[in-house]
Amino acid sequence: MIKIYGMPTCPYCAYVDEQVKGDKRFKVIDIGENVRYMSAFMHLRDKSAAFDHSKEIGDIGIPAFVLEDGTVTLKPEDVGLKEYDPNVGGPACSLDGKGC
C-alpha cells in the first residue's frame, strides 16, 4: 500500500485525493487530523532527502508518497497519478505563506 501524507486544504493534496478515492492501493493520511500523523510526517521530512528541495524553497513537501519498499517521492507520476497544474488551480502550499 502506498501512503500519501497531505492535508485537504492543500490543492495539490486535494487533487491527488480525488484520483485515489476508493483505490485500495493507496492510504491517504491527513497530517492535520492528529498530532501523531504530523509527527510521523515531520520525522519522514527530517530524515528523507526527497524533501531537500522543498525545504530549500520553503514548501511543506506535501503530498508525499511512501512506497511499500519505503521509498519516498514527492512526484505523483512516480505512483501513476497526475500532477496538479498550478496554472489551472492556483499556487502550491508553502511555509512562507506565498501559496495557499
Backbone atoms as SQL, in Angstrom:
CREATE TABLE atoms (id INTEGER PRIMARY KEY, chain TEXT, resi INTEGER, resn TEXT, atom TEXT, x REAL, y REAL, z REAL);
INSERT INTO atoms VALUES
  (1, 'A', 1, 'MET', 'N', 0.840, -1.171, 0.000),
  (2, 'A', 1, 'MET', 'CA', 0.000, 0.000, 0.000),
  (3, 'A', 1, 'MET', 'C', 0.893, 1.246, 0.000),
  (4, 'A', 2, 'ILE', 'N', 0.548, 2.216, -0.799),
  (5, 'A', 2, 'ILE', 'CA', 1.275, 3.478, -0.873),
  (6, 'A', 2, 'ILE', 'C', 0.618, 4.467, 0.076),
  (7, 'A', 3, 'LYS', 'N', 1.410, 5.019, 1.007),
  (8, 'A', 3, 'LYS', 'CA', 0.911, 6.031, 1.934),
  (9, 'A', 3, 'LYS', 'C', 1.075, 7.398, 1.285),
  (10, 'A', 4, 'ILE', 'N', 0.059, 8.231, 1.434),
  (11, 'A', 4, 'ILE', 'CA', 0.106, 9.593, 0.925),
  (12, 'A', 4, 'ILE', 'C', -0.115, 10.539, 2.098),
  (13, 'A', 5, 'TYR', 'N', 0.930, 11.298, 2.455),
  (14, 'A', 5, 'TYR', 'CA', 0.815, 12.297, 3.505),
  (15, 'A', 5, 'TYR', 'C', 0.400, 13.615, 2.878),
  (16, 'A', 6, 'GLY', 'N', -0.619, 14.255, 3.448),
  (17, 'A', 6, 'GLY', 'CA', -1.085, 15.526, 2.925),
  (18, 'A', 6, 'GLY', 'C', -2.122, 16.145, 3.823),
  (19, 'A', 7, 'MET', 'N', -2.774, 17.196, 3.302),
  (20, 'A', 7, 'MET', 'CA', -3.853, 17.884, 4.010),
  (21, 'A', 7, 'MET', 'C', -4.917, 18.269, 2.993),
  (22, 'A', 8, 'PRO', 'N', -6.180, 18.189, 3.365),
  (23, 'A', 8, 'PRO', 'CA', -7.245, 18.516, 2.414),
  (24, 'A', 8, 'PRO', 'C', -7.264, 19.983, 1.995),
  (25, 'A', 9, 'THR', 'N', -6.640, 20.867, 2.772),
  (26, 'A', 9, 'THR', 'CA', -6.602, 22.285, 2.425),
  (27, 'A', 9, 'THR', 'C', -5.522, 22.621, 1.403),
  (28, 'A', 10, 'CYS', 'N', -4.677, 21.670, 1.076),
  (29, 'A', 10, 'CYS', 'CA', -3.627, 21.845, 0.072),
  (30, 'A', 10, 'CYS', 'C', -4.196, 21.445, -1.291),
  (31, 'A', 11, 'PRO', 'N', -4.167, 22.338, -2.277),
  (32, 'A', 11, 'PRO', 'CA', -4.753, 21.999, -3.575),
  (33, 'A', 11, 'PRO', 'C', -4.074, 20.810, -4.261),
  (34, 'A', 12, 'TYR', 'N', -2.769, 20.661, -4.074),
  (35, 'A', 12, 'TYR', 'CA', -2.066, 19.517, -4.653),
  (36, 'A', 12, 'TYR', 'C', -2.582, 18.219, -4.029),
  (37, 'A', 13, 'CYS', 'N', -2.753, 18.249, -2.707),
  (38, 'A', 13, 'CYS', 'CA', -3.226, 17.072, -1.985),
  (39, 'A', 13, 'CYS', 'C', -4.667, 16.734, -2.354),
  (40, 'A', 14, 'ALA', 'N', -5.504, 17.745, -2.441),
  (41, 'A', 14, 'ALA', 'CA', -6.902, 17.520, -2.806),
  (42, 'A', 14, 'ALA', 'C', -7.001, 16.908, -4.199),
  (43, 'A', 15, 'TYR', 'N', -6.154, 17.350, -5.110),
  (44, 'A', 15, 'TYR', 'CA', -6.146, 16.815, -6.470),
  (45, 'A', 15, 'TYR', 'C', -5.743, 15.341, -6.465),
  (46, 'A', 16, 'VAL', 'N', -4.731, 15.000, -5.678),
  (47, 'A', 16, 'VAL', 'CA', -4.298, 13.608, -5.543),
  (48, 'A', 16, 'VAL', 'C', -5.385, 12.779, -4.879),
  (49, 'A', 17, 'ASP', 'N', -5.994, 13.313, -3.826),
  (50, 'A', 17, 'ASP', 'CA', -7.038, 12.597, -3.094),
  (51, 'A', 17, 'ASP', 'C', -8.190, 12.197, -4.016),
  (52, 'A', 18, 'GLU', 'N', -8.579, 13.096, -4.894),
  (53, 'A', 18, 'GLU', 'CA', -9.656, 12.791, -5.851),
  (54, 'A', 18, 'GLU', 'C', -9.267, 11.630, -6.763),
  (55, 'A', 19, 'GLN', 'N', -8.009, 11.548, -7.120),
  (56, 'A', 19, 'GLN', 'CA', -7.550, 10.485, -8.020),
  (57, 'A', 19, 'GLN', 'C', -7.511, 9.112, -7.352),
  (58, 'A', 20, 'VAL', 'N', -7.333, 9.074, -6.037),
  (59, 'A', 20, 'VAL', 'CA', -7.162, 7.784, -5.354),
  (60, 'A', 20, 'VAL', 'C', -8.393, 7.324, -4.568),
  (61, 'A', 21, 'LYS', 'N', -9.440, 8.116, -4.562),
  (62, 'A', 21, 'LYS', 'CA', -10.644, 7.721, -3.826),
  (63, 'A', 21, 'LYS', 'C', -11.096, 6.326, -4.241),
  (64, 'A', 22, 'GLY', 'N', -11.268, 5.463, -3.245),
  (65, 'A', 22, 'GLY', 'CA', -11.750, 4.112, -3.488),
  (66, 'A', 22, 'GLY', 'C', -10.687, 3.140, -3.981),
  (67, 'A', 23, 'ASP', 'N', -9.475, 3.611, -4.192),
  (68, 'A', 23, 'ASP', 'CA', -8.392, 2.753, -4.679),
  (69, 'A', 23, 'ASP', 'C', -7.629, 2.202, -3.475),
  (70, 'A', 24, 'LYS', 'N', -7.749, 0.918, -3.236),
  (71, 'A', 24, 'LYS', 'CA', -7.165, 0.269, -2.056),
  (72, 'A', 24, 'LYS', 'C', -5.645, 0.211, -2.094),
  (73, 'A', 25, 'ARG', 'N', -5.037, 0.617, -3.206),
  (74, 'A', 25, 'ARG', 'CA', -3.564, 0.629, -3.293),
  (75, 'A', 25, 'ARG', 'C', -2.973, 1.814, -2.539),
  (76, 'A', 26, 'PHE', 'N', -3.830, 2.771, -2.153),
  (77, 'A', 26, 'PHE', 'CA', -3.371, 4.000, -1.515),
  (78, 'A', 26, 'PHE', 'C', -4.040, 4.207, -0.162),
  (79, 'A', 27, 'LYS', 'N', -3.269, 4.789, 0.764),
  (80, 'A', 27, 'LYS', 'CA', -3.818, 5.192, 2.060),
  (81, 'A', 27, 'LYS', 'C', -3.472, 6.666, 2.242),
  (82, 'A', 28, 'VAL', 'N', -4.493, 7.510, 2.294),
  (83, 'A', 28, 'VAL', 'CA', -4.308, 8.948, 2.484),
  (84, 'A', 28, 'VAL', 'C', -4.255, 9.244, 3.978),
  (85, 'A', 29, 'ILE', 'N', -3.207, 9.961, 4.388),
  (86, 'A', 29, 'ILE', 'CA', -3.022, 10.314, 5.794),
  (87, 'A', 29, 'ILE', 'C', -3.052, 11.837, 5.913),
  (88, 'A', 30, 'ASP', 'N', -4.083, 12.354, 6.566),
  (89, 'A', 30, 'ASP', 'CA', -4.241, 13.788, 6.775),
  (90, 'A', 30, 'ASP', 'C', -3.373, 14.195, 7.963),
  (91, 'A', 31, 'ILE', 'N', -2.263, 14.883, 7.679),
  (92, 'A', 31, 'ILE', 'CA', -1.318, 15.223, 8.744),
  (93, 'A', 31, 'ILE', 'C', -1.874, 16.264, 9.722),
  (94, 'A', 32, 'GLY', 'N', -2.955, 16.909, 9.373),
  (95, 'A', 32, 'GLY', 'CA', -3.576, 17.873, 10.263),
  (96, 'A', 32, 'GLY', 'C', -4.642, 17.279, 11.157),
  (97, 'A', 33, 'GLU', 'N', -4.986, 16.033, 10.914),
  (98, 'A', 33, 'GLU', 'CA', -6.066, 15.384, 11.661),
  (99, 'A', 33, 'GLU', 'C', -5.664, 15.002, 13.073),
  (100, 'A', 34, 'ASN', 'N', -4.399, 14.608, 13.246),
  (101, 'A', 34, 'ASN', 'CA', -3.957, 14.105, 14.538),
  (102, 'A', 34, 'ASN', 'C', -2.469, 14.419, 14.689),
  (103, 'A', 35, 'VAL', 'N', -2.051, 14.804, 15.869),
  (104, 'A', 35, 'VAL', 'CA', -0.661, 15.162, 16.098),
  (105, 'A', 35, 'VAL', 'C', 0.293, 13.998, 15.788),
  (106, 'A', 36, 'ARG', 'N', -0.149, 12.772, 15.965),
  (107, 'A', 36, 'ARG', 'CA', 0.746, 11.643, 15.670),
  (108, 'A', 36, 'ARG', 'C', 1.007, 11.529, 14.179),
  (109, 'A', 37, 'TYR', 'N', 0.024, 11.907, 13.340),
  (110, 'A', 37, 'TYR', 'CA', 0.244, 11.896, 11.888),
  (111, 'A', 37, 'TYR', 'C', 1.216, 12.999, 11.487),
  (112, 'A', 38, 'MET', 'N', 1.074, 14.171, 12.106),
  (113, 'A', 38, 'MET', 'CA', 2.001, 15.266, 11.846),
  (114, 'A', 38, 'MET', 'C', 3.405, 14.878, 12.289),
  (115, 'A', 39, 'SER', 'N', 3.495, 14.241, 13.440),
  (116, 'A', 39, 'SER', 'CA', 4.788, 13.804, 13.957),
  (117, 'A', 39, 'SER', 'C', 5.451, 12.804, 13.014),
  (118, 'A', 40, 'ALA', 'N', 4.682, 11.848, 12.522),
  (119, 'A', 40, 'ALA', 'CA', 5.216, 10.851, 11.590),
  (120, 'A', 40, 'ALA', 'C', 5.687, 11.528, 10.306),
  (121, 'A', 41, 'PHE', 'N', 4.911, 12.509, 9.812),
  (122, 'A', 41, 'PHE', 'CA', 5.306, 13.225, 8.609),
  (123, 'A', 41, 'PHE', 'C', 6.578, 14.031, 8.860),
  (124, 'A', 42, 'MET', 'N', 6.651, 14.747, 9.985),
  (125, 'A', 42, 'MET', 'CA', 7.829, 15.563, 10.277),
  (126, 'A', 42, 'MET', 'C', 9.076, 14.691, 10.416),
  (127, 'A', 43, 'HIS', 'N', 8.938, 13.534, 11.023),
  (128, 'A', 43, 'HIS', 'CA', 10.060, 12.602, 11.125),
  (129, 'A', 43, 'HIS', 'C', 10.512, 12.188, 9.723),
  (130, 'A', 44, 'LEU', 'N', 9.561, 11.854, 8.868),
  (131, 'A', 44, 'LEU', 'CA', 9.859, 11.475, 7.488),
  (132, 'A', 44, 'LEU', 'C', 10.543, 12.639, 6.762),
  (133, 'A', 45, 'ARG', 'N', 10.005, 13.835, 6.924),
  (134, 'A', 45, 'ARG', 'CA', 10.549, 15.028, 6.262),
  (135, 'A', 45, 'ARG', 'C', 11.962, 15.346, 6.749),
  (136, 'A', 46, 'ASP', 'N', 12.216, 15.146, 8.028),
  (137, 'A', 46, 'ASP', 'CA', 13.536, 15.405, 8.592),
  (138, 'A', 46, 'ASP', 'C', 14.585, 14.408, 8.113),
  (139, 'A', 47, 'LYS', 'N', 14.166, 13.179, 7.821),
  (140, 'A', 47, 'LYS', 'CA', 15.109, 12.109, 7.516),
  (141, 'A', 47, 'LYS', 'C', 15.301, 11.827, 6.024),
  (142, 'A', 48, 'SER', 'N', 14.362, 12.219, 5.179),
  (143, 'A', 48, 'SER', 'CA', 14.417, 11.837, 3.767),
  (144, 'A', 48, 'SER', 'C', 14.951, 12.960, 2.884),
  (145, 'A', 49, 'ALA', 'N', 15.909, 12.611, 2.058),
  (146, 'A', 49, 'ALA', 'CA', 16.479, 13.566, 1.101),
  (147, 'A', 49, 'ALA', 'C', 15.457, 14.002, 0.054),
  (148, 'A', 50, 'ALA', 'N', 14.368, 13.275, -0.092),
  (149, 'A', 50, 'ALA', 'CA', 13.329, 13.636, -1.064),
  (150, 'A', 50, 'ALA', 'C', 12.757, 15.026, -0.772),
  (151, 'A', 51, 'PHE', 'N', 12.892, 15.505, 0.454),
  (152, 'A', 51, 'PHE', 'CA', 12.337, 16.793, 0.860),
  (153, 'A', 51, 'PHE', 'C', 13.345, 17.941, 0.774),
  (154, 'A', 52, 'ASP', 'N', 14.579, 17.667, 0.408),
  (155, 'A', 52, 'ASP', 'CA', 15.613, 18.692, 0.420),
  (156, 'A', 52, 'ASP', 'C', 15.230, 19.927, -0.398),
  (157, 'A', 53, 'HIS', 'N', 14.765, 19.732, -1.600),
  (158, 'A', 53, 'HIS', 'CA', 14.396, 20.866, -2.446),
  (159, 'A', 53, 'HIS', 'C', 13.208, 21.622, -1.856),
  (160, 'A', 54, 'SER', 'N', 12.229, 20.899, -1.352),
  (161, 'A', 54, 'SER', 'CA', 11.066, 21.543, -0.733),
  (162, 'A', 54, 'SER', 'C', 11.495, 22.438, 0.424),
  (163, 'A', 55, 'LYS', 'N', 12.394, 21.956, 1.243),
  (164, 'A', 55, 'LYS', 'CA', 12.878, 22.746, 2.374),
  (165, 'A', 55, 'LYS', 'C', 13.609, 23.995, 1.876),
  (166, 'A', 56, 'GLU', 'N', 14.407, 23.842, 0.849),
  (167, 'A', 56, 'GLU', 'CA', 15.168, 24.967, 0.306),
  (168, 'A', 56, 'GLU', 'C', 14.265, 26.093, -0.184),
  (169, 'A', 57, 'ILE', 'N', 13.129, 25.747, -0.777),
  (170, 'A', 57, 'ILE', 'CA', 12.260, 26.764, -1.362),
  (171, 'A', 57, 'ILE', 'C', 11.085, 27.141, -0.456),
  (172, 'A', 58, 'GLY', 'N', 11.039, 26.578, 0.758),
  (173, 'A', 58, 'GLY', 'CA', 10.000, 26.939, 1.709),
  (174, 'A', 58, 'GLY', 'C', 8.697, 26.187, 1.563),
  (175, 'A', 59, 'ASP', 'N', 8.691, 25.107, 0.783),
  (176, 'A', 59, 'ASP', 'CA', 7.490, 24.293, 0.649),
  (177, 'A', 59, 'ASP', 'C', 7.406, 23.275, 1.779),
  (178, 'A', 60, 'ILE', 'N', 6.216, 22.839, 2.053),
  (179, 'A', 60, 'ILE', 'CA', 5.998, 21.829, 3.083),
  (180, 'A', 60, 'ILE', 'C', 6.454, 20.453, 2.608),
  (181, 'A', 61, 'GLY', 'N', 6.161, 20.146, 1.341),
  (182, 'A', 61, 'GLY', 'CA', 6.532, 18.835, 0.805),
  (183, 'A', 61, 'GLY', 'C', 5.383, 17.861, 0.798),
  (184, 'A', 62, 'ILE', 'N', 4.166, 18.381, 0.629),
  (185, 'A', 62, 'ILE', 'CA', 3.005, 17.512, 0.509),
  (186, 'A', 62, 'ILE', 'C', 2.332, 17.773, -0.825),
  (187, 'A', 63, 'PRO', 'N', 1.716, 16.793, -1.397),
  (188, 'A', 63, 'PRO', 'CA', 1.622, 15.424, -0.902),
  (189, 'A', 63, 'PRO', 'C', 2.963, 14.704, -1.015),
  (190, 'A', 64, 'ALA', 'N', 3.201, 13.836, -0.064),
  (191, 'A', 64, 'ALA', 'CA', 4.387, 12.993, -0.052),
  (192, 'A', 64, 'ALA', 'C', 3.934, 11.548, -0.138),
  (193, 'A', 65, 'PHE', 'N', 4.609, 10.783, -0.957),
  (194, 'A', 65, 'PHE', 'CA', 4.235, 9.396, -1.212),
  (195, 'A', 65, 'PHE', 'C', 5.305, 8.469, -0.646),
  (196, 'A', 66, 'VAL', 'N', 4.881, 7.491, 0.151),
  (197, 'A', 66, 'VAL', 'CA', 5.796, 6.489, 0.689),
  (198, 'A', 66, 'VAL', 'C', 5.398, 5.149, 0.099),
  (199, 'A', 67, 'LEU', 'N', 6.286, 4.622, -0.737),
  (200, 'A', 67, 'LEU', 'CA', 6.023, 3.358, -1.407),
  (201, 'A', 67, 'LEU', 'C', 6.191, 2.197, -0.436),
  (202, 'A', 68, 'GLU', 'N', 5.735, 1.038, -0.847),
  (203, 'A', 68, 'GLU', 'CA', 5.774, -0.143, 0.020),
  (204, 'A', 68, 'GLU', 'C', 7.191, -0.507, 0.453),
  (205, 'A', 69, 'ASP', 'N', 8.193, -0.192, -0.377),
  (206, 'A', 69, 'ASP', 'CA', 9.579, -0.510, -0.027),
  (207, 'A', 69, 'ASP', 'C', 10.241, 0.585, 0.811),
  (208, 'A', 70, 'GLY', 'N', 9.465, 1.626, 1.181),
  (209, 'A', 70, 'GLY', 'CA', 9.979, 2.717, 1.988),
  (210, 'A', 70, 'GLY', 'C', 10.507, 3.902, 1.202),
  (211, 'A', 71, 'THR', 'N', 10.553, 3.779, -0.115),
  (212, 'A', 71, 'THR', 'CA', 10.995, 4.882, -0.949),
  (213, 'A', 71, 'THR', 'C', 10.035, 6.054, -0.799),
  (214, 'A', 72, 'VAL', 'N', 10.590, 7.257, -0.715),
  (215, 'A', 72, 'VAL', 'CA', 9.779, 8.473, -0.583),
  (216, 'A', 72, 'VAL', 'C', 9.925, 9.301, -1.854),
  (217, 'A', 73, 'THR', 'N', 8.803, 9.779, -2.361),
  (218, 'A', 73, 'THR', 'CA', 8.815, 10.654, -3.530),
  (219, 'A', 73, 'THR', 'C', 7.754, 11.732, -3.355),
  (220, 'A', 74, 'LEU', 'N', 7.986, 12.857, -3.986),
  (221, 'A', 74, 'LEU', 'CA', 7.010, 13.939, -3.978),
  (222, 'A', 74, 'LEU', 'C', 6.364, 14.091, -5.347),
  (223, 'A', 75, 'LYS', 'N', 6.630, 13.147, -6.220),
  (224, 'A', 75, 'LYS', 'CA', 6.128, 13.213, -7.587),
  (225, 'A', 75, 'LYS', 'C', 4.959, 12.250, -7.792),
  (226, 'A', 76, 'PRO', 'N', 3.760, 12.769, -8.006),
  (227, 'A', 76, 'PRO', 'CA', 2.602, 11.902, -8.217),
  (228, 'A', 76, 'PRO', 'C', 2.780, 10.926, -9.375),
  (229, 'A', 77, 'GLU', 'N', 3.477, 11.363, -10.414),
  (230, 'A', 77, 'GLU', 'CA', 3.668, 10.479, -11.566),
  (231, 'A', 77, 'GLU', 'C', 4.491, 9.236, -11.211),
  (232, 'A', 78, 'ASP', 'N', 5.291, 9.297, -10.145),
  (233, 'A', 78, 'ASP', 'CA', 6.056, 8.131, -9.705),
  (234, 'A', 78, 'ASP', 'C', 5.157, 7.010, -9.184),
  (235, 'A', 79, 'VAL', 'N', 3.923, 7.351, -8.823),
  (236, 'A', 79, 'VAL', 'CA', 2.980, 6.348, -8.325),
  (237, 'A', 79, 'VAL', 'C', 1.781, 6.206, -9.265),
  (238, 'A', 80, 'GLY', 'N', 1.935, 6.706, -10.487),
  (239, 'A', 80, 'GLY', 'CA', 0.900, 6.531, -11.502),
  (240, 'A', 80, 'GLY', 'C', -0.226, 7.547, -11.455),
  (241, 'A', 81, 'LEU', 'N', -0.003, 8.695, -10.812),
  (242, 'A', 81, 'LEU', 'CA', -1.028, 9.724, -10.711),
  (243, 'A', 81, 'LEU', 'C', -0.640, 10.946, -11.537),
  (244, 'A', 82, 'LYS', 'N', -1.605, 11.817, -11.745),
  (245, 'A', 82, 'LYS', 'CA', -1.366, 13.046, -12.494),
  (246, 'A', 82, 'LYS', 'C', -0.896, 14.157, -11.560),
  (247, 'A', 83, 'GLU', 'N', -0.014, 14.988, -12.090),
  (248, 'A', 83, 'GLU', 'CA', 0.489, 16.166, -11.371),
  (249, 'A', 83, 'GLU', 'C', -0.544, 17.283, -11.418),
  (250, 'A', 84, 'TYR', 'N', -0.697, 17.988, -10.333),
  (251, 'A', 84, 'TYR', 'CA', -1.575, 19.164, -10.263),
  (252, 'A', 84, 'TYR', 'C', -0.960, 20.293, -11.089),
  (253, 'A', 85, 'ASP', 'N', -1.775, 21.038, -11.800),
  (254, 'A', 85, 'ASP', 'CA', -1.298, 22.159, -12.602),
  (255, 'A', 85, 'ASP', 'C', -1.653, 23.460, -11.896),
  (256, 'A', 86, 'PRO', 'N', -0.659, 24.136, -11.267),
  (257, 'A', 86, 'PRO', 'CA', -0.950, 25.364, -10.534),
  (258, 'A', 86, 'PRO', 'C', -1.428, 26.500, -11.432),
  (259, 'A', 87, 'ASN', 'N', -1.160, 26.419, -12.716),
  (260, 'A', 87, 'ASN', 'CA', -1.633, 27.437, -13.648),
  (261, 'A', 87, 'ASN', 'C', -3.146, 27.354, -13.834),
  (262, 'A', 88, 'VAL', 'N', -3.703, 26.191, -13.506),
  (263, 'A', 88, 'VAL', 'CA', -5.145, 25.997, -13.624),
  (264, 'A', 88, 'VAL', 'C', -5.828, 26.230, -12.280),
  (265, 'A', 89, 'GLY', 'N', -5.241, 25.681, -11.213),
  (266, 'A', 89, 'GLY', 'CA', -5.931, 25.698, -9.931),
  (267, 'A', 89, 'GLY', 'C', -5.360, 26.592, -8.856),
  (268, 'A', 90, 'GLY', 'N', -4.290, 27.290, -9.117),
  (269, 'A', 90, 'GLY', 'CA', -3.727, 28.174, -8.102),
  (270, 'A', 90, 'GLY', 'C', -2.389, 27.682, -7.588),
  (271, 'A', 91, 'PRO', 'N', -1.740, 28.450, -6.707),
  (272, 'A', 91, 'PRO', 'CA', -0.389, 28.146, -6.235),
  (273, 'A', 91, 'PRO', 'C', -0.345, 26.977, -5.261),
  (274, 'A', 92, 'ALA', 'N', 0.853, 26.463, -5.086),
  (275, 'A', 92, 'ALA', 'CA', 1.081, 25.395, -4.130),
  (276, 'A', 92, 'ALA', 'C', 1.125, 25.971, -2.718),
  (277, 'A', 93, 'CYS', 'N', 1.130, 25.080, -1.731),
  (278, 'A', 93, 'CYS', 'CA', 1.237, 25.495, -0.340),
  (279, 'A', 93, 'CYS', 'C', 2.709, 25.629, 0.012),
  (280, 'A', 94, 'SER', 'N', 3.052, 26.677, 0.733),
  (281, 'A', 94, 'SER', 'CA', 4.424, 26.848, 1.170),
  (282, 'A', 94, 'SER', 'C', 4.450, 27.370, 2.597),
  (283, 'A', 95, 'LEU', 'N', 5.543, 27.127, 3.265),
  (284, 'A', 95, 'LEU', 'CA', 5.678, 27.552, 4.650),
  (285, 'A', 95, 'LEU', 'C', 5.839, 29.061, 4.789),
  (286, 'A', 96, 'ASP', 'N', 6.276, 29.709, 3.710),
  (287, 'A', 96, 'ASP', 'CA', 6.493, 31.147, 3.781),
  (288, 'A', 96, 'ASP', 'C', 5.223, 31.951, 3.526),
  (289, 'A', 97, 'GLY', 'N', 4.102, 31.273, 3.314),
  (290, 'A', 97, 'GLY', 'CA', 2.829, 31.945, 3.145),
  (291, 'A', 97, 'GLY', 'C', 2.574, 32.477, 1.752),
  (292, 'A', 98, 'LYS', 'N', 3.457, 32.192, 0.817),
  (293, 'A', 98, 'LYS', 'CA', 3.290, 32.687, -0.546),
  (294, 'A', 98, 'LYS', 'C', 2.294, 31.862, -1.354),
  (295, 'A', 99, 'GLY', 'N', 1.985, 30.659, -0.893),
  (296, 'A', 99, 'GLY', 'CA', 0.992, 29.815, -1.561),
  (297, 'A', 99, 'GLY', 'C', -0.143, 29.507, -0.615),
  (298, 'A', 100, 'CYS', 'N', -1.258, 29.127, -1.145),
  (299, 'A', 100, 'CYS', 'CA', -2.474, 28.799, -0.371),
  (300, 'A', 100, 'CYS', 'C', -2.907, 30.015, 0.367);
